[in-house]
Amino acid sequence: TPDPTPDPTPDPTPTPQTSIEPTPEPTPDPTPDPTPDPTPDPTPDPTPEPTPDPTQENTADDITPFPTLIQATPDPTQKPSIRITNPPIPTPAPQTTQPTVEPTRFPTQRLTGEPTDTPTHSPTPKPSIKLTNPPFPDLTPDPTPDPTPVTTPDPTPSLETTPDPTPQPSIPITNPPTPIPTPAPQTLRPTRFPTRSPTRSPTRQPTDEPTQNTSNNDDDDQEEILDVIIVGGGWSGASALEWFVSRGVNKVRLLEARDYLGGRSRTVNDVFVPGLSTELGSAWVYEATEIQDIIDDFGINFGEIDYNNDWSYLGLYAGDGEFNTDDDEGVAWEDDNDSALSLQEKRLLLKSEWEDWFVPFVEQEQRELRNRGEDASFASVMERYFDRWEIPEGNRYRQFLVAMVHSQLEIEYAGGVPELSTQTIGSSLNECIFCGSNHYMSVEGGGFDKLIAGLLNGVDISKHVQFQQTVTQVDYQDDLVRVTTTNGSDEQQIHTSRFVLVTVPLGVLKANTINFVPKLPFSKRSAISYMGFGTLNKCILFWDTPQSSWWPPEEQQVLTLIANDDDERWTTFFNDRALGNGGHYILTAWIGGEKAILEEDKSDDDILETVLQNVRSMFGFSVPSPSSYIITRWGKDPYARGAYSFIPVGTRSISGVRRDLARPVAEKVWFSGEATDDFYGTA
């Protein structure tokens, strides 16, 4: 190990540090150090990170989105012990290094749009967090015996205990108002993780009175010091907890503000039909992913949708009639009670208007922007297309294109076209990256809650997870990190740890509801401000009686209404009956982008009226009102504040911005989550 004391002779030709990744080990000075230290000190330096120069630090109010990535030069004496899944950019250095290839994100999927599971996956399964050896600097037990902490009974059961009969879901559920029980634990096949214990550790049993510490030892007043605190119990937090526990790091605690694990993967059961799982957030699982492995290991049920290049899964419906391909002037609009476009009409529009005209125009705009080093919003590119071909508002071709863009981009990326980057996503319109089978979890015997239970099989939830603990502050100015939480009654609790892993959604970081002491570095705060975070919501309609007289055919798994104007609110639907839900009559309406944010301020009755109006425009005014329904409002959820991240207009190096968000601070505060990864927007 080279002497960390810098050589007094400066290097005449220093290599500029342009990489945002940690600097490699400096090359030892060929002149031997007269007093080398033969024995490396195995004890980490307890000295806290030096306080940054206040002249170099910006204030909290100067955060504005910036067009050019601000790169911070890392301290060459610090080597992070966690490698986030974003591959590092090779740093120019004298030694020869193997170049690292960044994965190319598959930018789109045909007409999905569920929170946290939409853009793509890697064909090779990858963990949410990849750690090097050792996983954190020196996680060996402290030589000073740690006093037994004072424990109180955990009112929240583990995943295998009887659930609270009156859970309080974060998403308001309308009709029926009855409690939503959790299904009984099912028999699970052996787990795929060889490092896990095959059975769960014994859980604590609640007692009538809180546990009291009656010891007279003065050392018992000493605070409990954990190895790791995980903030947030979504997929990143849950997978990190499983990783640590399965590798013997037992002094780890996960703090979750909700009363369930899964975050934006929110399953409610038995709301419409006994045994039927309904997904309020994530709904899809893509093949060749680790979540698919959990499905296979535990035999969890799922439905399927088959995306293909011929668009046979898509049903197009006119707002007040159908396209007539026999008209001398081409495709015209004709009043008719049946608003479904025929196969010939649909293929004409998709092949001619979409694939042969609009998509090539967008791709040409994208190439020109890239050559000029510029970017533009997708809304501005659409306006240039309409101006180029003199397509006025109200024109049926225009309404078709607006409907397709809404379903292909705004619902896919959860951002509005005025915010989305043409340079980044323009080429995704005509790609069929997800052609093939995708698995739908809103079915009987399905559910993302069962996937989380499978992931954490063997983890003692009552020991390692504290529910309804809202983190308000992370203080990392000393050697140890102190995390302050409230439990809903303004009662504060302080948790002390050597490291903290923050996995909350980007929307929570943007809202500044967690106070970091000292404040986060400027590059971190800028990355949080710069990245987009979109909103995506559902209105799920259920009829408890057969509706075969008007129901869409089984082959139409996705339905798109071509509205009479540019108002594309609640015009994309999923035909759940065609996705393997047991034959139940359920339609799921979707809305994304800025329209979704505006709709959240409306009442349930107003939203339902709009959705039903669109359903009746497609299938006739004889369609009855649903027996019950659920409306989500992820933007107003205080622990999500949206659905998932997207690439905003003006982005030039989004991978670099995500790496800035993922980079640890002071080697003590670490970050994870979908917003930190190139495969963003997925569970």
Protein Blocks (a to p, Z undefined) as FASTA:
>chain_A
ZZfbdcfbdcfbacddfbfbdcddddddfbacfbbcfbacfbdcfbdcddddfklpccfk
lcccdfbdcdddddfkbccfbdcfbdcdddddfbdcdddddddddfbdehiaiehilmcc
dfbdcdfbdcdddfbghiaccfbacddddddddfbdcfkbccdfbbcdfbdcehifbdcd
ddddddddddfblkbcfbdcddddddfbdcddfbfbfklmpccddfbdcehjbfklmmmm
mmmmmnopabbcdddfblbehijaccdehklpghiacdfbbfbdcehiaklmmmmmnopa
cddddddfkommpccddfkbccdfkbfnbpaddddfblcdcfklmmmmmmmmmmmmmmmm
mmmmmmmmmmnopacdfklmmmmmmmmnopaehiaklmmmmmmmmmmmmmmnopafklpc
fklmmmmmmpcfkgccdddfbbghiajklmmmmmmgoiafklmpcghiacfbdcfkbmbd
cddddehjopacddddfbdcdfbdfklmmnopaccdddddfklmmmmmmpccdddddddd
ddfbdcklmgccfklmbccdddfbfblghkaccdfklnonoopacdddddehjllmmmmm
pcfklmmmmmmmmmmmmnopkbccdfbdcdddfklmmklopabdcddehiablmlmmmmm
mpcghhlaccedjklpmkghiZZ
